[in-house]
């Protein structure tokens, strides 16, 4: 009920607030996508970020996708170093563990293999 005692239609009120937020620049899907990419790219791969955006009904544009893909190997190597140190895998089970970790973080299997080789070569 509103102040006058009339019933209030919550759906209409919510819609009006959303329209006002969008028109005022407080609610912007493009900014949300850019923010999500910036925050999550430090810890996750492109697949995981795309999946999270899809859960919100959003997607990256071609420029964002290519920019994210261009630094994917460096990010995968950095994530791997933070978790396991800068040394190479000690045995096949350790290598498999590292692969599962990177794949679980949203990096592709080919990229995960490249990252493992790169980290081992850098050590």
JOKA-V251365 format. One record per helix or strand of 2 or more residues. SS is the DSSP state (H for helix, E for strand). FROM is the first residue (numbers start at 1). TO is the last residue. If there is no record, write none. Layout:
# JOKA-V251365
SS_FROM_TO, SS_FROM_TO
This chain:
# JOKA-V251365
H_10_24, H_29_40, H_46_55, H_62_70, H_72_84, H_92_104, H_109_122
